[in-house]
Each structure stands twice: as structure tokens, then as C-alpha cells.
Amino acid sequence: MSDGVMVACPLEPEAGHFPTRGVFDGMTACMTLMLVQLAAGRPIRGGLDVGTGLEIDGELFGAAYVKAYELESKRAKHPRLLVGQGLVAYLRESLQAPGSQYERQLERKLANDMLAGLLKQDEEGEWIVHYAGPFAHKLAPTFVPDLLDKARVFTSAARAQFSIGTDDESRKLFDRYSKLLRYLECAGP
């Protein structure tokens, strides 16, 4: 995709790798990208989910790719990072990871951290990466507040620009930036 970024990790445990860590790393990378892009005035939207996948010659094929694409292209509608039900279910299952080894303990903690702080349901009931919430502030306290201030300035200006339009496209974009601004204004440590 010319305007897309794909973040992928295997969900099958192997020596030295436990999948929940890969999911956490991917989600925090997406959180950071969202904050930086909004602060720079380049809003993005995305979809994150789990599913089967196959890599052939550096290209990814399968349900994981399709689910993420459908979340972004059909349901996101405004700048946000939607999370699919498959990923939410995967994290809930990871909370029950059996075993007392360090990796299993860390897997349960990361799953809990993601469900309790890095994800939330938005005003439309969609699961999103909560890139402006307390967990983001905890992960990066030195730069999140500044990025959020810049994101609010950009979003407010974009909303104001579309508020004066009378065509359907302007009304649609005004509504979308209004939702984004409400999210940003309610977010914080």
C-alpha cells in the first residue's frame, strides 16, 4: 500500500519470543505514530487485529491483513486506531496464560496493561488504541503532553475550517474533527 504502514508479529510462542510482547510493541508503535502525525497536522487512521497470515517474498497475505484493512477503510472514518474483536479476545485469553515462568507472568501483565489502559471503547462503542490516555502519559511523560497540545491546536483549526462549509463533505469532516477534538479534550493523565 502506498499510504499504509503494516506492523506484524507472529502469535506463536517460540524460544525467546512471547507474542503478547510483540503485540504490545506494535500497539505502542502505532500509538506513537498517531500522536506524532496528529501533532504534525497529518491525521491518520488505522486498524489493528489478529488473524492468520502468510508471508511470501516479503508480502503479507491472509485474514490478519484483511481485518486490519477493513477496520481502517470501512469503520474508522476519522483519525483513530480501531482495534478488532479478535485482538481484544486474544488479549483476554492472554490474561489466562497458564504457567509461572517469567514469560507467562509478563504476558499476563502486558495483556492486562493493554486492556486496562492502552485500549478503550470510544463514544461509538468501538475499541481504539487510547493514544492520548493515562497509559500513554505513563509510557512517555516527557513528550506526550506537548504532542497532545499540538494535536489539539491542529484539530481545533481543522474543525473550524470545516465549520464554515455548507457542502456535505464539509459537514462530514466537521463532524469527524469534532469527534476527534472531544477525544483529545477528554484525554489526559
Backbone as CSV, one residue per row, in Angstrom:
resi,resn,N_x,N_y,N_z,CA_x,CA_y,CA_z,C_x,C_y,C_z
1,MET,0.848,-1.181,0.000,0.000,0.000,0.000,0.885,1.233,0.000
2,SER,0.566,2.177,-0.814,1.405,3.359,-0.928,1.252,4.288,0.263
3,ASP,0.122,4.281,0.908,-0.077,5.192,2.033,-0.298,4.438,3.338
4,GLY,0.232,3.257,3.436,-0.003,2.448,4.618,1.269,1.978,5.278
5,VAL,1.111,1.606,6.518,2.191,1.019,7.297,1.631,-0.266,7.890
6,MET,2.392,-1.329,7.801,1.942,-2.581,8.382,2.891,-2.967,9.504
7,VAL,2.315,-3.290,10.636,3.066,-3.778,11.777,2.573,-5.196,12.023
8,ALA,3.467,-6.158,12.023,3.065,-7.551,12.188,4.011,-8.249,13.150
9,CYS,3.471,-9.226,13.850,4.303,-10.078,14.704,3.659,-11.455,14.756
10,PRO,4.471,-12.496,14.857,3.904,-13.844,14.964,3.259,-14.037,16.328
11,LEU,2.157,-14.777,16.348,1.459,-15.029,17.606,1.744,-16.423,18.158
12,GLU,2.633,-17.130,17.518,3.007,-18.441,18.020,4.253,-18.301,18.899
13,PRO,4.151,-18.740,20.152,5.322,-18.628,21.038,6.493,-19.466,20.524
14,GLU,7.676,-18.925,20.679,8.891,-19.650,20.341,9.932,-19.282,21.388
15,ALA,11.035,-19.977,21.373,12.089,-19.697,22.339,12.535,-18.239,22.211
16,GLY,12.511,-17.531,23.316,12.951,-16.143,23.326,11.917,-15.147,22.820
17,HIS,10.731,-15.600,22.458,9.692,-14.698,21.946,8.343,-15.097,22.534
18,PHE,7.671,-14.152,23.133,6.285,-14.413,23.505,5.420,-13.352,22.849
19,PRO,4.361,-13.789,22.208,3.587,-12.945,21.302,2.993,-11.685,21.923
20,THR,2.594,-11.743,23.155,1.968,-10.568,23.755,2.933,-9.395,23.772
21,ARG,4.206,-9.665,23.919,5.206,-8.595,23.870,5.247,-7.966,22.480
22,GLY,5.161,-8.789,21.447,5.133,-8.266,20.091,3.898,-7.410,19.845
23,VAL,2.751,-7.836,20.366,1.520,-7.058,20.228,1.663,-5.728,20.950
24,PHE,2.218,-5.770,22.158,2.428,-4.545,22.937,3.352,-3.584,22.182
25,ASP,4.449,-4.100,21.673,5.394,-3.251,20.928,4.736,-2.644,19.693
26,GLY,3.975,-3.440,18.972,3.281,-2.935,17.792,2.252,-1.872,18.141
27,MET,1.517,-2.108,19.217,0.488,-1.155,19.622,1.102,0.161,20.103
28,THR,2.195,0.089,20.857,2.833,1.328,21.315,3.485,2.074,20.142
29,ALA,3.969,1.333,19.137,4.495,1.990,17.936,3.370,2.737,17.211
30,CYS,2.212,2.116,17.113,1.063,2.766,16.465,0.603,3.976,17.279
31,MET,0.601,3.846,18.602,0.230,4.957,19.481,1.153,6.151,19.238
32,THR,2.449,5.888,19.180,3.429,6.945,18.964,3.251,7.583,17.589
33,LEU,3.071,6.764,16.576,2.863,7.277,15.223,1.629,8.168,15.165
34,MET,0.555,7.764,15.817,-0.671,8.562,15.825,-0.427,9.925,16.461
35,LEU,0.224,9.945,17.608,0.497,11.202,18.306,1.387,12.131,17.476
36,VAL,2.451,11.586,16.938,3.396,12.396,16.166,2.723,12.952,14.913
37,GLN,1.971,12.125,14.215,1.327,12.567,12.985,0.246,13.620,13.266
38,LEU,-0.547,13.435,14.289,-1.560,14.447,14.634,-0.910,15.764,15.014
39,ALA,0.144,15.696,15.804,0.840,16.915,16.218,1.432,17.644,15.016
40,ALA,1.804,16.888,13.990,2.373,17.484,12.773,1.285,17.920,11.784
41,GLY,0.024,17.712,12.146,-1.068,18.109,11.264,-1.327,17.137,10.132
42,ARG,-0.938,15.881,10.338,-1.167,14.840,9.334,-1.938,13.690,9.981
43,PRO,-3.246,13.854,10.123,-4.036,12.832,10.813,-4.043,11.505,10.061
44,ILE,-4.044,10.437,10.824,-4.090,9.101,10.235,-5.218,8.318,10.889
45,ARG,-5.525,7.209,10.293,-6.438,6.250,10.913,-5.873,4.873,10.619
46,GLY,-6.276,3.908,11.429,-5.720,2.581,11.239,-6.592,1.514,11.845
47,GLY,-6.214,0.283,11.565,-6.895,-0.873,12.111,-5.880,-1.878,12.602
48,LEU,-6.148,-2.453,13.761,-5.280,-3.469,14.340,-6.133,-4.677,14.699
49,ASP,-5.692,-5.844,14.270,-6.412,-7.064,14.604,-5.471,-8.246,14.469
50,VAL,-5.938,-9.401,14.868,-5.159,-10.628,14.741,-5.886,-11.565,13.796
51,GLY,-5.132,-12.449,13.201,-5.697,-13.436,12.296,-4.570,-14.193,11.633
52,THR,-4.951,-15.128,10.814,-3.941,-15.907,10.111,-3.257,-15.034,9.071
53,GLY,-2.061,-15.387,8.776,-1.308,-14.647,7.779,-0.191,-15.505,7.222
54,LEU,0.208,-15.155,6.035,1.276,-15.875,5.370,2.150,-14.857,4.671
55,GLU,3.455,-14.964,4.868,4.379,-14.056,4.208,5.061,-14.775,3.062
56,ILE,4.930,-14.185,1.876,5.561,-14.752,0.676,6.344,-13.638,0.001
57,ASP,7.628,-13.834,-0.128,8.507,-12.848,-0.775,8.326,-11.444,-0.194
58,GLY,8.218,-11.357,1.127,8.099,-10.064,1.789,6.710,-9.465,1.758
59,GLU,5.735,-10.152,1.181,4.348,-9.673,1.126,3.506,-10.481,2.095
60,LEU,2.610,-9.804,2.826,1.740,-10.477,3.781,0.367,-10.682,3.162
61,PHE,-0.149,-11.887,3.306,-1.473,-12.244,2.812,-2.248,-12.886,3.954
62,GLY,-3.563,-12.771,3.938,-4.376,-13.507,4.889,-5.352,-12.650,5.656
63,ALA,-6.039,-13.303,6.580,-7.118,-12.675,7.345,-6.631,-11.515,8.204
64,ALA,-5.439,-11.609,8.756,-4.926,-10.528,9.616,-4.885,-9.213,8.833
65,TYR,-4.354,-9.276,7.641,-4.245,-8.094,6.789,-5.625,-7.567,6.397
66,VAL,-6.504,-8.460,5.998,-7.840,-8.065,5.549,-8.634,-7.437,6.692
67,LYS,-8.580,-8.044,7.870,-9.315,-7.493,9.023,-8.828,-6.087,9.371
68,ALA,-7.525,-5.911,9.413,-6.969,-4.591,9.740,-7.357,-3.572,8.671
69,TYR,-7.283,-3.967,7.418,-7.651,-3.074,6.317,-9.128,-2.677,6.408
70,GLU,-10.001,-3.615,6.693,-11.432,-3.314,6.792,-11.730,-2.394,7.977
71,LEU,-11.038,-2.590,9.089,-11.215,-1.687,10.230,-10.855,-0.259,9.828
72,GLU,-9.710,-0.118,9.174,-9.250,1.214,8.776,-10.130,1.827,7.690
73,SER,-10.428,1.081,6.648,-11.086,1.659,5.479,-12.598,1.771,5.600
74,LYS,-13.225,0.898,6.367,-14.683,0.885,6.411,-15.269,1.392,7.724
75,ARG,-14.530,1.261,8.819,-15.125,1.605,10.113,-14.466,2.770,10.832
76,ALA,-13.202,3.034,10.590,-12.525,4.090,11.355,-13.142,5.458,11.076
77,LYS,-13.318,5.812,9.828,-13.979,7.033,9.361,-13.314,8.343,9.769
78,HIS,-12.700,8.429,10.909,-11.979,9.643,11.295,-10.676,9.235,11.975
79,PRO,-9.791,10.176,12.242,-8.479,9.815,12.797,-8.581,9.074,14.137
80,ARG,-8.365,7.794,14.066,-8.319,6.927,15.250,-7.760,5.584,14.820
81,LEU,-7.358,4.801,15.785,-6.796,3.483,15.540,-7.764,2.449,16.101
82,LEU,-8.557,1.837,15.230,-9.541,0.849,15.671,-8.870,-0.485,15.953
83,VAL,-9.395,-1.171,16.955,-8.887,-2.475,17.357,-10.019,-3.480,17.176
84,GLY,-9.738,-4.568,16.477,-10.747,-5.576,16.193,-11.059,-6.474,17.374
85,GLN,-12.218,-7.100,17.282,-12.658,-8.018,18.337,-11.707,-9.201,18.499
86,GLY,-11.067,-9.620,17.421,-10.111,-10.719,17.516,-8.935,-10.374,18.407
87,LEU,-8.438,-9.154,18.299,-7.319,-8.717,19.125,-7.753,-8.564,20.583
88,VAL,-8.940,-8.022,20.808,-9.450,-7.901,22.180,-9.605,-9.289,22.805
89,ALA,-10.163,-10.240,22.052,-10.326,-11.610,22.551,-8.963,-12.255,22.826
90,TYR,-7.995,-12.014,21.945,-6.653,-12.548,22.140,-6.042,-12.042,23.449
91,LEU,-6.202,-10.757,23.720,-5.655,-10.192,24.956,-6.376,-10.752,26.180
92,ARG,-7.679,-10.924,26.075,-8.429,-11.516,27.197,-7.973,-12.947,27.461
93,GLU,-7.710,-13.694,26.400,-7.181,-15.053,26.563,-5.781,-15.019,27.173
94,SER,-4.982,-14.042,26.794,-3.621,-13.923,27.321,-3.615,-13.634,28.818
95,LEU,-4.697,-13.042,29.324,-4.800,-12.819,30.775,-4.783,-14.141,31.536
96,GLN,-5.190,-15.205,30.856,-5.282,-16.524,31.480,-4.105,-17.428,31.124
97,ALA,-3.044,-16.865,30.570,-1.890,-17.680,30.150,-1.398,-18.527,31.313
98,PRO,-1.417,-19.844,31.158,-1.002,-20.713,32.269,0.514,-20.694,32.460
99,GLY,0.916,-20.979,33.655,2.338,-21.112,33.938,2.858,-20.031,34.852
100,SER,3.937,-20.354,35.539,4.528,-19.400,36.475,5.872,-18.865,35.978
101,GLN,6.291,-19.279,34.771,7.541,-18.777,34.228,7.439,-17.263,34.053
102,TYR,8.594,-16.649,34.038,8.660,-15.196,33.892,7.904,-14.726,32.650
103,GLU,8.083,-15.429,31.526,7.420,-15.028,30.284,5.905,-15.036,30.427
104,ARG,5.339,-16.066,31.093,3.881,-16.142,31.267,3.386,-15.030,32.195
105,GLN,4.155,-14.731,33.236,3.774,-13.636,34.130,3.772,-12.303,33.382
106,LEU,4.811,-12.087,32.584,4.905,-10.856,31.804,3.805,-10.796,30.743
107,GLU,3.497,-11.925,30.140,2.419,-11.987,29.151,1.096,-11.546,29.783
108,ARG,0.797,-12.056,30.963,-0.449,-11.670,31.656,-0.438,-10.188,32.014
109,LYS,0.698,-9.676,32.470,0.778,-8.262,32.838,0.596,-7.364,31.616
110,LEU,1.266,-7.681,30.526,1.128,-6.863,29.317,-0.303,-6.896,28.782
111,ALA,-0.928,-8.069,28.797,-2.323,-8.168,28.345,-3.207,-7.296,29.223
112,ASN,-2.988,-7.336,30.522,-3.767,-6.509,31.441,-3.524,-5.019,31.186
113,ASP,-2.256,-4.647,31.015,-1.930,-3.237,30.746,-2.610,-2.740,29.470
114,MET,-2.610,-3.579,28.449,-3.239,-3.149,27.189,-4.749,-3.019,27.342
115,LEU,-5.379,-3.999,27.982,-6.838,-3.952,28.142,-7.279,-2.854,29.102
116,ALA,-6.491,-2.608,30.125,-6.896,-1.641,31.154,-6.485,-0.206,30.842
117,GLY,-5.486,-0.014,29.972,-5.018,1.344,29.781,-4.683,1.753,28.364
118,LEU,-4.232,0.822,27.553,-3.817,1.177,26.201,-4.973,1.065,25.207
119,LEU,-6.030,0.387,25.609,-7.240,0.287,24.796,-8.411,0.876,25.562
120,LYS,-9.401,1.336,24.815,-10.659,1.776,25.427,-11.736,1.744,24.360
121,GLN,-12.966,1.784,24.824,-14.075,1.913,23.889,-14.403,3.392,23.772
122,ASP,-14.537,3.869,22.529,-14.799,5.286,22.315,-16.296,5.574,22.361
123,GLU,-16.660,6.799,22.033,-18.058,7.222,22.144,-18.986,6.447,21.207
124,GLU,-18.441,5.799,20.202,-19.248,4.984,19.289,-19.241,3.507,19.667
125,GLY,-18.575,3.170,20.786,-18.506,1.783,21.234,-17.432,0.964,20.546
126,GLU,-16.591,1.615,19.744,-15.502,0.923,19.052,-14.281,0.848,19.968
127,TRP,-13.582,-0.283,19.932,-12.310,-0.399,20.640,-11.266,0.389,19.863
128,ILE,-10.512,1.226,20.572,-9.460,2.027,19.952,-8.187,1.940,20.777
129,VAL,-7.060,2.260,20.132,-5.817,2.475,20.869,-5.980,3.830,21.541
130,HIS,-5.872,3.836,22.849,-6.088,5.054,23.657,-4.774,5.831,23.718
131,TYR,-4.417,6.408,22.582,-3.106,7.034,22.412,-2.939,8.320,23.205
132,ALA,-4.020,8.871,23.737,-3.923,10.118,24.492,-4.256,9.930,25.970
133,GLY,-4.407,8.718,26.399,-4.832,8.447,27.766,-3.701,8.351,28.770
134,PRO,-4.058,8.021,30.003,-3.069,7.943,31.086,-1.914,6.982,30.809
135,PHE,-2.194,5.871,30.135,-1.132,4.910,29.870,-0.087,5.504,28.932
136,ALA,-0.541,6.272,27.941,0.400,6.938,27.031,1.267,7.925,27.797
137,HIS,0.653,8.661,28.713,1.409,9.614,29.530,2.434,8.888,30.404
138,LYS,2.061,7.722,30.884,2.974,6.945,31.724,4.151,6.404,30.895
139,LEU,3.858,5.968,29.662,4.917,5.420,28.811,5.901,6.485,28.337
140,ALA,5.398,7.695,28.073,6.253,8.747,27.513,5.883,10.102,28.118
141,PRO,6.127,10.282,29.413,5.677,11.506,30.081,6.357,12.781,29.605
142,THR,7.518,12.666,28.987,8.222,13.881,28.588,7.733,14.464,27.273
143,PHE,7.146,13.625,26.385,6.733,14.218,25.114,5.242,14.127,24.812
144,VAL,4.482,13.291,25.499,3.050,13.158,25.202,2.278,14.458,25.434
145,PRO,2.454,15.165,26.556,1.673,16.400,26.743,1.886,17.431,25.632
146,ASP,3.132,17.615,25.196,3.415,18.573,24.126,2.782,18.136,22.812
147,LEU,2.893,16.852,22.487,2.283,16.345,21.259,0.768,16.514,21.294
148,LEU,0.169,16.258,22.451,-1.286,16.408,22.570,-1.708,17.864,22.425
149,ASP,-0.935,18.776,22.984,-1.254,20.199,22.810,-1.237,20.576,21.332
150,LYS,-0.221,20.130,20.617,-0.124,20.423,19.182,-1.256,19.747,18.408
151,ALA,-1.602,18.533,18.797,-2.701,17.815,18.136,-4.027,18.537,18.350
152,ARG,-4.232,19.059,19.553,-5.466,19.802,19.833,-5.541,21.080,18.998
153,VAL,-4.423,21.781,18.874,-4.387,23.010,18.072,-4.725,22.684,16.620
154,PHE,-4.082,21.660,16.067,-4.364,21.266,14.686,-5.829,20.872,14.516
155,THR,-6.328,20.020,15.400,-7.699,19.516,15.275,-8.711,20.634,15.405
156,SER,-8.478,21.541,16.333,-9.385,22.671,16.505,-9.417,23.552,15.255
157,ALA,-8.257,23.798,14.663,-8.184,24.612,13.444,-8.873,23.902,12.275
158,ALA,-8.672,22.601,12.155,-9.313,21.847,11.079,-10.827,21.857,11.254
159,ARG,-11.273,21.671,12.483,-12.710,21.701,12.774,-13.296,23.063,12.417
160,ALA,-12.609,24.130,12.796,-13.088,25.489,12.495,-13.143,25.719,10.990
161,GLN,-12.151,25.217,10.275,-12.125,25.373,8.813,-13.352,24.714,8.186
162,PHE,-13.709,23.529,8.650,-14.842,22.820,8.051,-16.191,23.323,8.575
163,SER,-16.182,24.079,9.663,-17.446,24.582,10.211,-18.093,25.628,9.311
164,ILE,-17.304,26.280,8.486,-17.862,27.327,7.629,-18.372,26.791,6.297
165,GLY,-18.043,25.548,5.994,-18.503,24.955,4.740,-19.968,24.549,4.828
166,THR,-20.654,24.628,3.710,-22.076,24.261,3.690,-22.330,22.998,2.873
167,ASP,-21.302,22.474,2.213,-21.485,21.266,1.408,-21.431,20.024,2.297
168,ASP,-21.872,18.896,1.769,-21.921,17.643,2.524,-20.547,17.212,3.025
169,GLU,-19.535,17.362,2.193,-18.174,16.958,2.580,-17.682,17.773,3.777
170,SER,-17.917,19.082,3.775,-17.507,19.932,4.907,-18.240,19.535,6.176
171,ARG,-19.523,19.275,6.078,-20.294,18.859,7.271,-19.788,17.531,7.810
172,LYS,-19.481,16.604,6.889,-18.954,15.299,7.301,-17.619,15.469,8.021
173,LEU,-16.721,16.270,7.449,-15.406,16.473,8.065,-15.506,17.264,9.361
174,PHE,-16.429,18.213,9.431,-16.644,18.939,10.686,-17.050,17.961,11.784
175,ASP,-17.957,17.050,11.478,-18.395,16.049,12.450,-17.237,15.155,12.879
176,ARG,-16.416,14.733,11.935,-15.298,13.842,12.251,-14.243,14.541,13.108
177,TYR,-13.924,15.787,12.773,-12.950,16.515,13.589,-13.537,16.895,14.946
178,SER,-14.843,17.053,15.034,-15.489,17.304,16.327,-15.322,16.095,17.242
179,LYS,-15.498,14.901,16.694,-15.304,13.671,17.477,-13.866,13.557,17.948
180,LEU,-12.941,13.838,17.052,-11.526,13.775,17.407,-11.196,14.792,18.498
181,LEU,-11.712,15.996,18.372,-11.437,17.033,19.365,-12.023,16.660,20.726
182,ARG,-13.226,16.080,20.739,-13.809,15.634,22.018,-12.904,14.594,22.672
183,TYR,-12.403,13.660,21.882,-11.494,12.649,22.431,-10.252,13.314,23.011
184,LEU,-9.630,14.199,22.260,-8.401,14.838,22.710,-8.624,15.715,23.940
185,GLU,-9.761,16.385,24.031,-10.040,17.254,25.170,-10.321,16.455,26.435
186,CYS,-10.855,15.254,26.286,-11.158,14.420,27.461,-9.975,13.574,27.903
187,ALA,-8.958,13.482,27.056,-7.806,12.638,27.364,-6.837,13.381,28.267
188,GLY,-6.109,12.623,29.000,-5.084,13.212,29.859,-4.596,12.223,30.882
189,PRO,-3.627,12.671,31.673,-3.043,11.749,32.667,-4.002,11.413,33.797
